Amino acid sequence: MKWLLLLSLLALALIVVITVTKVKIIIYFYHGKDNDFINMEVKAWGGLIRYKKEIPMIAVDDDSPSLVFEEEAGLGPDEEPGETQEKQLEQDEVLKGFHDLKALLEHIVGMHVLVRQFLRKVTIKKLEWHTVIGIGDAASTAVLSGTVWAMKGGIIGLLSRYMRLAELPVVTVTPNFQQFMSQIQLKCIFQIRIGNAIWAGIKLIKYWRGGRPSFKTKPLSVLSSD
């Protein structure tokens, strides 16, 4: 009986320790010419527990530097070009459509609330973001640098709204007016308690188990008159 009580106390103590343990997630991203990579490191208990992973970036083929998305639209066998079909919506179908839209929005809002509650538990311990950019033309480089500054300001503002910043971010944008250049160095350290992450996961699973939005109309249904 004493051994069972002792094991129960040890298990409870272990659960408490794991719950209050703070985990640091360190992300380092570098982009410069062909030397692109991402390093991710997870540390806990002052570095006693550590996991490190380097993710190589995929190089883009010089012969095809862009991504092309094509979409084909075909006509059905019974439809002629320029032919119009008359569609008719009943009042009941319109009401069902409004119901489905409301259900979808409520589901998205519910998910957003859970994610926001979780992110408020995340602390950004450090954020360094340095960019060197140039496109060979002084005037265009100056405009582009201002755009990058504005983009960084918007992203940092969004992060500070949803997470806690332990210190002011270090952000720089250095224009290179003489040559074409693109170099990015980003280092970010996140910190969160394991207990908060577990609790957020439990709430998320419970939320999804509550069921998907209840739609009254059939997905991708086509209404046509007789």
Backbone torsions as a table, in degrees:
resi	resn	phi	psi	omega
1	MET	NA	-39.9	179.5
2	LYS	-67.0	-39.9	178.6
3	TRP	-63.7	-38.5	178.6
4	LEU	-65.1	-41.3	178.1
5	LEU	-65.5	-41.3	179.5
6	LEU	-63.9	-43.3	178.1
7	LEU	-63.7	-37.4	178.6
8	SER	-65.4	-41.1	178.6
9	LEU	-66.6	-40.1	177.7
10	LEU	-65.1	-41.2	177.7
11	ALA	-63.5	-41.9	178.7
12	LEU	-64.5	-41.7	178.8
13	ALA	-63.8	-39.7	178.8
14	LEU	-64.7	-40.8	178.2
15	ILE	-63.0	-42.3	179.6
16	VAL	-63.8	-43.5	-179.6
17	VAL	-62.6	-45.2	179.6
18	ILE	-63.4	-39.2	-177.5
19	THR	-64.6	-40.7	-176.7
20	VAL	-89.0	-3.3	-179.6
21	THR	-66.9	133.8	177.5
22	LYS	-95.6	133.7	179.6
23	VAL	-112.0	134.1	175.6
24	LYS	-105.2	132.4	176.5
25	ILE	-115.6	115.5	-176.4
26	ILE	-108.3	122.0	-179.8
27	ILE	-119.1	126.0	177.4
28	TYR	-125.2	123.2	-179.6
29	PHE	-121.3	134.1	177.6
30	TYR	-132.5	133.5	175.6
31	HIS	-131.9	122.8	177.8
32	GLY	-169.2	111.2	-176.4
33	LYS	56.0	-121.7	-177.8
34	ASP	-100.3	7.1	-176.8
35	ASN	-104.5	71.8	-178.7
36	ASP	-106.9	133.6	177.9
37	PHE	-162.8	163.5	175.8
38	ILE	-128.6	128.6	173.2
39	ASN	-109.4	131.9	177.0
40	MET	-126.8	131.7	-178.2
41	GLU	-134.4	135.3	177.7
42	VAL	-117.8	126.3	-177.2
43	LYS	-130.5	147.6	176.2
44	ALA	-148.5	157.2	178.7
45	TRP	54.4	47.7	175.6
46	GLY	66.8	22.9	179.0
47	GLY	97.1	-0.8	176.6
48	LEU	-64.4	-35.3	174.0
49	ILE	-109.8	122.0	-175.6
50	ARG	-145.4	136.6	175.5
51	TYR	-134.6	127.8	-177.1
52	LYS	-127.6	137.9	-178.4
53	LYS	-142.3	131.2	175.1
54	GLU	-107.3	127.4	-177.0
55	ILE	-110.3	108.9	178.6
56	PRO	-71.2	144.8	179.1
57	MET	-85.9	150.6	179.2
58	ILE	-83.3	125.2	179.4
59	ALA	-77.2	145.2	179.6
60	VAL	-91.6	134.3	179.3
61	ASP	-63.8	131.9	-179.1
62	ASP	-63.9	-27.4	-178.3
63	ASP	-79.0	-18.1	179.7
64	SER	-140.2	76.6	-175.1
65	PRO	-77.8	2.2	-178.2
66	SER	-129.5	160.1	176.4
67	LEU	-103.1	131.7	-177.3
68	VAL	-117.2	128.5	177.7
69	PHE	-112.5	124.7	-179.1
70	GLU	-115.0	143.0	178.6
71	GLU	-133.0	128.1	-179.6
72	GLU	-105.3	134.6	176.3
73	ALA	-117.4	123.2	-179.1
74	GLY	-115.0	161.2	178.1
75	LEU	-100.7	144.1	179.2
76	GLY	-70.6	165.0	-176.9
77	PRO	-65.9	-23.1	-176.9
78	ASP	-104.2	9.2	-177.8
79	GLU	-114.7	135.4	178.2
80	GLU	-103.3	151.0	176.9
81	PRO	-57.7	133.2	179.4
82	GLY	83.8	-4.7	-178.6
83	GLU	-75.9	135.5	179.8
84	THR	-111.0	144.3	177.1
85	GLN	-118.4	141.9	-177.5
86	GLU	-91.1	123.0	179.2
87	LYS	-106.2	146.5	-178.7
88	GLN	-133.5	127.1	179.3
89	LEU	-107.9	125.0	175.6
90	GLU	-78.6	159.0	-179.8
91	GLN	-61.2	-36.5	-179.7
92	ASP	-64.9	-38.0	179.1
93	GLU	-67.2	-37.2	177.7
94	VAL	-63.5	-43.9	179.4
95	LEU	-64.6	-38.6	177.1
96	LYS	-64.5	-37.7	178.9
97	GLY	-63.3	-42.0	177.3
98	PHE	-64.8	-38.2	178.1
99	HIS	-62.3	-43.8	-179.0
100	ASP	-65.4	-40.2	178.7
101	LEU	-63.4	-42.1	179.0
102	LYS	-64.0	-42.6	-179.9
103	ALA	-64.0	-40.4	179.9
104	LEU	-66.2	-43.5	179.6
105	LEU	-64.0	-41.0	178.6
106	GLU	-63.4	-37.8	179.2
107	HIS	-66.7	-42.6	179.3
108	ILE	-65.9	-42.0	179.0
109	VAL	-63.4	-40.3	178.3
110	GLY	-61.9	-42.8	177.0
111	MET	-63.8	-42.0	-179.8
112	HIS	-61.8	-39.4	179.5
113	VAL	-63.4	-44.0	179.9
114	LEU	-63.9	-44.4	180.0
115	VAL	-64.3	-40.5	-179.7
116	ARG	-66.5	-39.6	177.1
117	GLN	-62.2	-38.2	178.5
118	PHE	-68.7	-44.1	-177.3
119	LEU	-65.0	-28.5	178.2
120	ARG	-66.6	-18.5	177.3
121	LYS	-87.1	-7.3	-178.7
122	VAL	-92.6	132.1	178.1
123	THR	-110.9	131.2	174.1
124	ILE	-91.4	104.5	-177.0
125	LYS	-75.3	-32.3	-177.3
126	LYS	-155.4	139.7	176.9
127	LEU	-143.9	115.1	175.4
128	GLU	-123.5	128.7	-175.3
129	TRP	-141.0	105.0	-177.3
130	HIS	-115.9	136.2	-179.0
131	THR	-135.2	132.0	171.2
132	VAL	-117.6	124.7	-172.7
133	ILE	-141.4	144.7	176.7
134	GLY	-165.7	146.1	-178.8
135	ILE	-126.5	17.2	174.0
136	GLY	89.4	-16.3	179.1
137	ASP	-118.7	128.2	-173.0
138	ALA	-62.6	-46.0	-177.0
139	ALA	-65.9	-46.1	-179.6
140	SER	-66.5	-36.4	178.1
141	THR	-64.1	-39.3	178.9
142	ALA	-63.7	-42.8	178.3
143	VAL	-64.3	-44.1	-179.9
144	LEU	-64.3	-38.4	178.3
145	SER	-62.9	-41.5	176.9
146	GLY	-63.3	-38.1	177.8
147	THR	-64.7	-41.8	178.9
148	VAL	-65.0	-40.0	176.2
149	TRP	-58.9	-45.7	-179.8
150	ALA	-63.7	-40.9	179.7
151	MET	-63.6	-44.3	179.0
152	LYS	-63.9	-41.1	178.2
153	GLY	-61.2	-40.2	178.4
154	GLY	-66.2	-41.7	-179.7
155	ILE	-66.3	-43.1	179.6
156	ILE	-66.6	-37.3	175.9
157	GLY	-62.1	-39.2	178.2
158	LEU	-67.1	-41.7	178.3
159	LEU	-62.9	-42.4	-179.0
160	SER	-68.8	-22.8	178.7
161	ARG	-76.4	-36.1	-175.4
162	TYR	-99.9	-22.3	-179.7
163	MET	-125.0	174.9	178.1
164	ARG	-102.8	129.2	178.3
165	LEU	-96.4	118.9	180.0
166	ALA	-75.4	-28.0	178.5
167	GLU	-149.8	163.7	-178.4
168	LEU	-67.1	136.5	177.9
169	PRO	-66.1	149.6	175.1
170	VAL	-104.2	110.2	-173.4
171	VAL	-128.9	132.2	177.3
172	THR	-137.8	149.0	172.0
173	VAL	-133.4	113.7	-176.7
174	THR	-110.2	112.4	178.8
175	PRO	-78.6	142.0	173.9
176	ASN	-114.2	105.9	-172.4
177	PHE	-85.0	-10.5	-174.0
178	GLN	-92.4	-29.7	-172.5
179	GLN	-148.0	166.9	175.7
180	PHE	-76.1	127.8	-176.7
181	MET	-157.2	141.7	176.6
182	SER	-144.1	112.9	-178.6
183	GLN	-140.6	130.7	-178.3
184	ILE	-132.1	132.3	171.9
185	GLN	-127.0	121.7	-177.6
186	LEU	-131.8	124.7	176.3
187	LYS	-129.9	126.0	-177.9
188	CYS	-137.0	134.6	178.7
189	ILE	-119.5	116.0	176.3
190	PHE	-101.8	150.3	176.2
191	GLN	-138.1	135.6	179.3
192	ILE	-152.2	149.9	174.4
193	ARG	-79.1	141.6	179.8
194	ILE	-61.3	-37.4	-179.8
195	GLY	-60.0	-40.9	178.7
196	ASN	-65.7	-39.6	178.7
197	ALA	-65.9	-41.8	179.1
198	ILE	-63.9	-45.1	-179.0
199	TRP	-63.4	-39.2	177.7
200	ALA	-64.8	-40.1	177.6
201	GLY	-63.5	-40.1	178.6
202	ILE	-63.2	-44.5	180.0
203	LYS	-65.3	-36.0	179.4
204	LEU	-67.5	-43.3	178.0
205	ILE	-63.1	-42.5	179.1
206	LYS	-63.0	-37.4	179.6
207	TYR	-64.8	-43.8	-179.2
208	TRP	-72.1	-32.0	177.6
209	ARG	-70.0	-15.7	177.2
210	GLY	-68.4	-10.6	176.3
211	GLY	108.3	152.5	175.8
212	ARG	-76.8	165.4	178.4
213	PRO	-54.3	139.9	-179.4
214	SER	-87.6	103.1	-179.3
215	PHE	-92.5	141.2	178.1
216	LYS	-95.0	-23.3	178.3
217	THR	-99.5	156.8	179.8
218	LYS	-80.8	138.3	178.7
219	PRO	-62.0	139.7	175.9
220	LEU	55.2	31.5	179.4
221	SER	-79.6	148.4	-179.8
222	VAL	-118.1	123.9	-179.8
223	LEU	-99.7	124.3	179.1
224	SER	-133.8	150.4	179.1
225	SER	-81.7	153.9	179.6
226	ASP	-71.7	NA	NA
